[in-house]
Amino acid sequence: MTGKPPCAARTMTRQIGTPHKFRPHDLVWIDDPRSFIAATPTPTPAWVATTLAAELVMVVRRGRVSPGLIPVGVRGSARDERFAGAVASGSITRRVRPEDLLSQRQEPTQARRDAMPALEGFYAVMSAWADLNLPWGPVGSVGFELATGVPVATASSDLDLVVYAASYLSEQDGNLLLEAVAGIDAVADIQVETPQGGFSLREYCDGRSLRRRLKTCDGGARLVRDPWSNA
């Protein structure tokens, strides 16, 4: 990239978007499927138990939970299979952050990369963003596959990415990030996480509105002028 956002580098002094050490988009493993607590009293779908029997991994989500619990979601094999719940922080045995996948991941074969534009796009973005001095990484199906080795990405999957910006990111710098990924074959959906929550980088940079939709830490959303101050 020809420009660098004027922000702190990979060591961050403030946790982003959550009152505990776990952040939205982190993947966590638990020691026992019975540690998972459903978010609602409705019956738990059968696919949730099947999924947890195969892999005790889930994604940290936004939401309000009781002290000592971490809001999480279970991901099934189908796109509409998502189930919200919580786990006790003490039951978590492993954590993988999106930025960890830049250096440690389950490498897909070249044949699979060729067949899945979002996977191949991730490697293109790693090259395009090589000089980026903000923590970032893949999330969604690509992040899940690279963390677990489970082939969940499809030929139509978006490339979901998250960038952690503890301090102000200008629209100019945001556009540099968007321009750098414009040439990949998959749709790149980039979320920016601030201490107040997360927002779409594309919406932030399109210039059509002075107010942006911020996904807040408690699972809600609001329109704000400044995603770093929640104002």
DOMI-589023 format. One record per residue: residue number from 0; residue in one letter; x negated, y negated, z negated of N, C-alpha, C in turn. Coordinates in pm, whole numbers. Last residue first. Layout:
<sites>
(NUM,A,(X,Y,Z),(X,Y,Z),(X,Y,Z))
...
</sites>
This chain:
<sites>
(230,A,(2071,-910,-1963),(2153,-1032,-1965),(2216,-1056,-1828))
(229,N,(1881,-721,-2006),(2020,-678,-2019),(2115,-797,-2022))
(228,S,(1622,-772,-1952),(1674,-833,-2074),(1818,-793,-2102))
(227,W,(1573,-635,-1721),(1475,-621,-1829),(1524,-683,-1960))
(226,P,(1760,-697,-1529),(1759,-560,-1584),(1659,-538,-1696))
(225,D,(1939,-978,-1514),(1800,-940,-1542),(1799,-800,-1605))
(224,R,(2208,-984,-1462),(2119,-1063,-1377),(1975,-1017,-1392))
(223,V,(2427,-698,-1457),(2334,-789,-1525),(2257,-869,-1421))
(222,L,(2701,-497,-1522),(2638,-585,-1424),(2553,-687,-1498))
(221,R,(2669,-169,-1669),(2715,-306,-1671),(2643,-384,-1563))
(220,A,(2751,154,-1801),(2693,70,-1695),(2749,-70,-1709))
(219,G,(2665,423,-2032),(2755,332,-1963),(2684,256,-1852))
(218,G,(2475,564,-2168),(2552,635,-2067),(2651,548,-1992))
(217,D,(2315,420,-2331),(2421,497,-2396),(2510,570,-2296))
(216,C,(2142,278,-2169),(2089,393,-2241),(2198,480,-2303))
(215,T,(2306,190,-1856),(2251,164,-1988),(2216,293,-2061))
(214,K,(2246,105,-1537),(2291,220,-1615),(2225,210,-1752))
(213,L,(2338,-193,-1390),(2239,-131,-1478),(2303,-15,-1553))
(212,R,(2385,-354,-1096),(2444,-253,-1183),(2333,-182,-1259))
(211,R,(2315,-706,-1082),(2287,-568,-1044),(2350,-473,-1145))
(210,R,(2376,-1020,-940),(2403,-930,-1051),(2386,-786,-1003))
(209,L,(2341,-1156,-712),(2250,-1191,-820),(2269,-1101,-942))
(208,S,(2352,-984,-399),(2416,-1025,-524),(2310,-1059,-627))
(207,R,(2200,-927,-179),(2341,-960,-157),(2412,-1008,-283))
(206,G,(1937,-840,-188),(1963,-983,-188),(2109,-1022,-174))
(205,D,(1825,-590,-202),(1900,-622,-80),(1945,-768,-75))
(204,C,(1688,-508,-429),(1613,-581,-327),(1697,-628,-209))
(203,Y,(1870,-369,-583),(1798,-480,-643),(1734,-569,-537))
(202,E,(1942,-161,-416),(2041,-263,-449),(1974,-388,-506))
(201,R,(1696,-20,-420),(1750,-72,-293),(1854,-181,-319))
(200,L,(1668,56,-686),(1572,-39,-628),(1628,-100,-499))
(199,S,(1921,80,-921),(1879,118,-787),(1784,13,-730))
(198,F,(1826,113,-1270),(1900,52,-1159),(1842,98,-1027))
(197,G,(1851,182,-1625),(1801,209,-1490),(1888,144,-1384))
(196,G,(1751,22,-1935),(1826,120,-1858),(1768,136,-1719))
(195,Q,(1582,-138,-2084),(1726,-154,-2102),(1809,-48,-2031))
(194,P,(1318,-96,-2012),(1357,-68,-2152),(1507,-76,-2177))
(193,T,(1385,55,-1686),(1333,-51,-1771),(1365,-17,-1916))
(192,E,(1342,237,-1393),(1377,244,-1535),(1307,131,-1610))
(191,V,(1476,253,-1075),(1377,186,-1159),(1427,191,-1303))
(190,Q,(1516,496,-823),(1567,433,-943),(1451,370,-1020))
(189,I,(1558,556,-488),(1460,516,-589),(1531,443,-702))
(188,D,(1601,784,-254),(1683,714,-353),(1593,683,-472))
(187,A,(1541,838,75),(1472,814,-51),(1562,729,-141))
(186,V,(1631,1086,295),(1678,963,233),(1609,950,97))
(185,A,(1357,1222,491),(1466,1233,396),(1510,1094,349))
(184,D,(1141,1150,651),(1261,1205,716),(1380,1216,622))
(183,I,(975,831,599),(995,973,571),(1129,1020,628))
(182,G,(939,557,638),(913,647,749),(937,794,722))
(181,A,(978,413,405),(1078,402,511),(1060,505,620))
(180,V,(808,388,198),(875,518,212),(973,521,328))
(179,A,(713,130,211),(615,238,215),(679,375,233))
(178,E,(937,-28,178),(875,-22,310),(780,97,321))
(177,L,(979,5,-98),(1077,56,-1),(1016,70,138))
(176,L,(755,-126,-203),(777,16,-232),(873,77,-130))
(175,L,(799,-383,-107),(678,-311,-67),(693,-161,-90))
(174,N,(1032,-448,-244),(1040,-425,-100),(915,-356,-46))
(173,G,(923,-485,-499),(1017,-377,-474),(1030,-345,-327))
(172,D,(775,-714,-458),(704,-589,-485),(795,-469,-465))
(171,Q,(995,-887,-414),(890,-873,-313),(813,-743,-333))
(170,E,(1133,-875,-652),(1196,-819,-532),(1093,-799,-422))
(169,S,(910,-781,-923),(972,-877,-832),(1039,-806,-715))
(168,L,(954,-654,-1234),(913,-614,-1099),(985,-706,-1002))
(167,Y,(871,-703,-1575),(936,-750,-1453),(870,-700,-1325))
(166,S,(790,-399,-1756),(804,-544,-1742),(847,-577,-1599))
(165,A,(805,-128,-1726),(830,-182,-1860),(847,-334,-1857))
(164,A,(916,73,-1499),(865,-64,-1501),(900,-126,-1635))
(163,Y,(890,370,-1341),(903,314,-1476),(836,177,-1479))
(162,V,(1080,511,-1087),(965,426,-1116),(989,362,-1253))
(161,V,(1185,812,-942),(1202,715,-1049),(1070,642,-1069))
(160,L,(1358,955,-662),(1235,912,-727),(1269,815,-839))
(159,D,(1490,1199,-455),(1516,1112,-569),(1385,1083,-641))
(158,L,(1553,1256,-144),(1432,1252,-226),(1456,1150,-336))
(157,D,(1848,1453,-84),(1777,1325,-91),(1645,1346,-165))
(156,S,(1898,1752,105),(1871,1685,-22),(1807,1548,-1))
(155,S,(1942,1908,325),(2011,1778,320),(1985,1702,191))
(154,A,(1805,2141,282),(1766,2061,398),(1830,1923,398))
(153,T,(1760,2147,-78),(1817,2193,48),(1772,2101,161))
(152,A,(1612,2264,-382),(1624,2161,-277),(1681,2225,-151))
(151,V,(1570,2489,-538),(1703,2426,-542),(1720,2318,-436))
(150,P,(1386,2735,-612),(1411,2664,-486),(1551,2605,-478))
(149,V,(1189,2698,-895),(1319,2747,-849),(1359,2669,-724))
(148,G,(966,2581,-996),(946,2678,-890),(1075,2738,-838))
(147,T,(981,2379,-1186),(1019,2515,-1224),(983,2621,-1121))
(146,A,(892,2138,-1078),(864,2169,-1218),(884,2316,-1251))
(145,L,(982,2135,-818),(838,2124,-840),(800,2159,-984))
(144,E,(1260,2149,-864),(1191,2258,-795),(1040,2253,-820))
(143,F,(1308,1905,-995),(1340,2031,-1061),(1264,2146,-996))
(142,G,(1232,1719,-798),(1161,1725,-926),(1184,1857,-997))
(141,V,(1426,1784,-603),(1283,1798,-574),(1203,1807,-703))
(140,S,(1671,1728,-731),(1640,1864,-688),(1492,1884,-660))
(139,G,(1571,1473,-967),(1670,1543,-886),(1623,1681,-846))
(138,V,(1247,1318,-919),(1353,1370,-1006),(1453,1443,-916))
(137,P,(899,1237,-900),(1021,1289,-839),(1119,1338,-945))
(136,G,(761,929,-1041),(762,1071,-1010),(893,1113,-947))
(135,W,(545,686,-1200),(658,724,-1115),(653,875,-1093))
(134,P,(394,407,-1356),(429,549,-1363),(550,578,-1274))
(133,L,(216,181,-1143),(328,206,-1233),(352,356,-1240))
(132,N,(39,109,-942),(-8,111,-1081),(106,115,-1181))
(131,L,(-19,263,-635),(83,208,-725),(37,220,-870))
(130,D,(-183,379,-452),(-236,265,-526),(-136,205,-624))
(129,A,(-26,577,-336),(-148,616,-406),(-204,503,-492))
(128,W,(210,577,-194),(206,507,-322),(79,536,-402))
(127,A,(153,737,26),(190,597,47),(180,515,-80))
(126,S,(104,988,-94),(-2,920,-19),(28,771,-6))
(125,M,(350,1038,-210),(230,1041,-293),(114,970,-224))
(124,V,(511,1035,17),(519,923,-76),(397,921,-169))
(123,A,(442,1281,129),(416,1158,205),(418,1036,112))
(122,Y,(539,1451,-65),(394,1447,-42),(355,1324,40))
(121,F,(814,1398,-38),(745,1372,-165),(595,1361,-144))
(120,G,(874,1493,217),(873,1350,192),(801,1314,63))
(119,E,(881,1764,176),(771,1709,256),(759,1559,234))
(118,L,(1122,1764,25),(996,1814,-31),(876,1757,45))
(117,A,(1303,1660,211),(1281,1590,85),(1151,1635,18))
(116,P,(1303,1846,426),(1249,1711,444),(1221,1637,313))
(115,M,(1224,2165,436),(1295,2077,344),(1238,1936,353))
(114,A,(1059,2303,605),(1203,2326,619),(1286,2229,534))
(113,D,(804,2236,526),(845,2203,663),(996,2213,680))
(112,R,(804,2346,270),(793,2201,287),(841,2159,426))
(111,R,(809,2616,339),(924,2557,271),(920,2404,282))
(110,A,(559,2642,463),(680,2673,539),(804,2611,473))
(109,Q,(387,2585,257),(396,2489,367),(521,2514,450))
(108,T,(543,2651,-62),(465,2691,55),(480,2585,165))
(107,P,(519,2430,-346),(595,2507,-247),(505,2548,-131))
(106,E,(361,2446,-658),(346,2406,-518),(434,2492,-426))
(105,Q,(463,2324,-944),(473,2450,-873),(471,2418,-723))
(104,R,(228,2087,-1087),(357,2127,-1032),(347,2267,-972))
(103,Q,(54,1812,-1182),(79,1950,-1222),(219,1990,-1177))
(102,S,(47,1557,-1071),(-79,1630,-1087),(-60,1777,-1123))
(101,L,(300,1464,-1048),(203,1415,-950),(73,1495,-956))
(100,L,(446,1550,-1259),(452,1631,-1138),(360,1579,-1027))
(99,D,(436,1360,-1454),(349,1477,-1470),(339,1557,-1340))
(98,E,(637,1183,-1392),(501,1148,-1351),(403,1263,-1368))
(97,P,(863,1313,-1510),(850,1300,-1365),(707,1270,-1320))
(96,R,(755,1538,-1772),(799,1406,-1727),(785,1397,-1576))
(95,V,(846,1817,-1942),(777,1774,-1821),(838,1640,-1778))
(94,R,(811,1992,-2244),(864,1873,-2178),(780,1843,-2055))
(93,R,(901,2256,-2463),(818,2204,-2354),(889,2085,-2291))
(92,T,(1071,2319,-2666),(939,2380,-2668),(845,2324,-2562))
(91,I,(1318,2200,-2875),(1250,2180,-2747),(1106,2231,-2757))
(90,S,(1432,2204,-3119),(1445,2327,-3039),(1372,2317,-2906))
(89,G,(1410,1955,-3232),(1321,2060,-3281),(1328,2189,-3202))
(88,S,(1616,1810,-3120),(1480,1783,-3073),(1383,1893,-3117))
(87,A,(1900,1996,-3023),(1819,1940,-3132),(1676,1921,-3083))
(86,V,(2083,1893,-2734),(2002,1992,-2806),(1929,1922,-2918))
(85,A,(2392,1856,-2555),(2282,1803,-2636),(2207,1920,-2697))
(84,G,(2558,1808,-2241),(2552,1857,-2377),(2439,1790,-2452))
(83,A,(2723,1855,-1927),(2658,1770,-2027),(2663,1834,-2165))
(82,F,(2659,2013,-1628),(2733,2023,-1753),(2656,1951,-1862))
(81,R,(2716,2068,-1290),(2642,1989,-1387),(2724,1988,-1515))
(80,E,(2771,2168,-994),(2755,2236,-1122),(2659,2157,-1211))
(79,D,(2781,2067,-742),(2880,2016,-837),(2871,2084,-974))
(78,R,(2582,2208,-609),(2564,2064,-631),(2661,2009,-735))
(77,A,(2492,2521,-764),(2572,2441,-672),(2561,2293,-708))
(76,S,(2340,2613,-976),(2289,2634,-841),(2365,2552,-737))
(75,G,(2333,2367,-1246),(2362,2496,-1185),(2309,2504,-1044))
(74,R,(2180,2213,-1515),(2194,2208,-1369),(2220,2348,-1317))
(73,V,(2282,2053,-1807),(2242,2178,-1744),(2273,2168,-1596))
(72,G,(2159,1767,-1978),(2253,1827,-1885),(2196,1955,-1828))
(71,V,(2139,1600,-2299),(2083,1675,-2186),(2196,1720,-2094))
(70,P,(2042,1401,-2568),(2144,1426,-2466),(2082,1490,-2343))
(69,I,(1920,1534,-2866),(1879,1475,-2739),(1988,1503,-2636))
(68,L,(1952,1470,-3218),(1990,1540,-3096),(1943,1462,-2974))
(67,G,(1886,1306,-3426),(1818,1435,-3419),(1852,1516,-3296))
(66,P,(2208,1157,-3456),(2063,1154,-3484),(2004,1294,-3484))
(65,S,(2438,1234,-3186),(2405,1221,-3327),(2254,1218,-3347))
(64,V,(2441,1036,-2883),(2450,1162,-2956),(2414,1136,-3101))
(63,R,(2519,878,-2584),(2513,865,-2729),(2530,1002,-2793))
(62,G,(2314,884,-2285),(2433,912,-2363),(2410,894,-2511))
(61,R,(2139,1014,-2002),(2177,901,-2087),(2300,941,-2168))
(60,R,(1951,1324,-2018),(2044,1230,-1957),(2063,1110,-2049))
(59,V,(1707,1562,-1938),(1751,1460,-2033),(1837,1358,-1959))
(58,V,(1787,1880,-1809),(1737,1745,-1783),(1792,1649,-1887))
(57,M,(1661,2209,-1895),(1767,2112,-1871),(1706,1974,-1857))
(56,V,(1598,2556,-1919),(1551,2422,-1885),(1671,2333,-1857))
(55,L,(1567,2844,-1943),(1612,2757,-2052),(1561,2615,-2031))
(54,E,(1690,3054,-1704),(1587,2952,-1725),(1637,2853,-1829))
(53,A,(1881,3259,-1726),(1772,3272,-1630),(1658,3175,-1658))
(52,A,(2057,3178,-1916),(1998,3311,-1932),(1879,3329,-1840))
(51,L,(2142,2938,-1815),(2053,2936,-1931),(1990,3072,-1957))
(50,T,(2308,3034,-1606),(2192,2949,-1578),(2092,2952,-1693))
(49,T,(2505,3171,-1747),(2422,3242,-1648),(2294,3165,-1619))
(48,A,(2616,2965,-1896),(2550,3075,-1965),(2459,3152,-1871))
(47,V,(2718,2815,-1679),(2622,2755,-1772),(2545,2865,-1845))
(46,W,(2909,2964,-1548),(2780,2946,-1481),(2675,2886,-1573))
(45,A,(3136,2952,-1705),(3055,3074,-1710),(2917,3053,-1649))
(44,P,(3183,2639,-1879),(3192,2724,-1758),(3097,2843,-1767))
(43,T,(3320,2607,-2198),(3197,2599,-2120),(3208,2690,-1999))
(42,P,(3626,2439,-2266),(3552,2564,-2249),(3429,2545,-2159))
(41,T,(3592,2122,-2440),(3649,2205,-2333),(3566,2331,-2315))
(40,P,(3476,1950,-2619),(3531,2077,-2671),(3593,2166,-2564))
(39,T,(3162,1824,-2487),(3306,1816,-2506),(3358,1950,-2558))
(38,A,(2895,1885,-2476),(2931,1748,-2509),(3079,1732,-2538))
(37,A,(2762,2182,-2629),(2842,2117,-2525),(2886,1979,-2571))
(36,I,(2441,2247,-2723),(2571,2206,-2777),(2647,2132,-2667))
(35,F,(2194,2495,-2732),(2267,2399,-2649),(2406,2374,-2706))
(34,S,(2095,2698,-2880),(2062,2563,-2924),(2139,2457,-2847))
(33,R,(2144,2931,-2755),(2241,2892,-2857),(2213,2754,-2913))
(32,P,(1920,2975,-2599),(2039,2915,-2535),(2145,2872,-2635))
(31,D,(1613,2874,-2737),(1726,2966,-2751),(1848,2903,-2685))
(30,D,(1418,2685,-2696),(1375,2819,-2738),(1488,2921,-2742))
(29,I,(1412,2479,-2395),(1450,2508,-2533),(1417,2653,-2566))
(28,W,(1255,2227,-2201),(1284,2368,-2221),(1317,2389,-2368))
(27,V,(1330,1939,-2004),(1293,2000,-2131),(1335,2146,-2133))
(26,L,(1244,1671,-1796),(1291,1809,-1803),(1241,1869,-1933))
(25,D,(1352,1332,-1783),(1258,1432,-1833),(1323,1570,-1825))
(24,H,(1573,1177,-1716),(1500,1242,-1607),(1392,1339,-1655))
(23,P,(1549,961,-1996),(1629,1016,-1887),(1538,1063,-1774))
(22,R,(1298,1068,-2235),(1357,968,-2147),(1450,1035,-2047))
(21,F,(1202,1111,-2575),(1245,1170,-2449),(1319,1066,-2367))
(20,K,(1162,973,-2808),(1048,988,-2718),(1085,1050,-2584))
(19,H,(1445,751,-2849),(1359,860,-2892),(1251,880,-2786))
(18,P,(1603,557,-2736),(1552,532,-2870),(1462,643,-2923))
(17,T,(1531,461,-2395),(1582,559,-2490),(1525,531,-2628))
(16,G,(1397,305,-2195),(1536,342,-2180),(1592,442,-2279))
(15,I,(1068,386,-2257),(1159,331,-2158),(1298,391,-2173))
(14,Q,(856,279,-2521),(935,384,-2459),(1040,321,-2369))
(13,R,(564,91,-2471),(702,94,-2517),(776,205,-2446))
(12,T,(320,99,-2357),(323,73,-2500),(464,78,-2556))
(11,M,(188,331,-2125),(293,236,-2159),(301,222,-2310))
(10,T,(-42,388,-1882),(-24,398,-2026),(74,290,-2069))
(9,R,(-47,319,-1611),(19,442,-1651),(35,458,-1802))
(8,A,(-25,-40,-1618),(-48,86,-1547),(14,202,-1621))
(7,A,(190,-326,-1605),(97,-238,-1674),(87,-105,-1601))
(6,C,(222,-512,-1294),(270,-456,-1420),(164,-367,-1481))
(5,P,(271,-638,-1027),(188,-690,-1135),(233,-642,-1271))
(4,P,(253,-402,-762),(335,-471,-859),(251,-515,-978))
(3,K,(39,-462,-490),(61,-385,-611),(150,-464,-705))
(2,G,(14,-419,-131),(40,-498,-250),(67,-410,-369))
(1,T,(-36,-230,58),(-114,-352,65),(-92,-441,-56))
(0,M,(-83,119,0),(0,0,0),(-87,-124,0))
</sites>
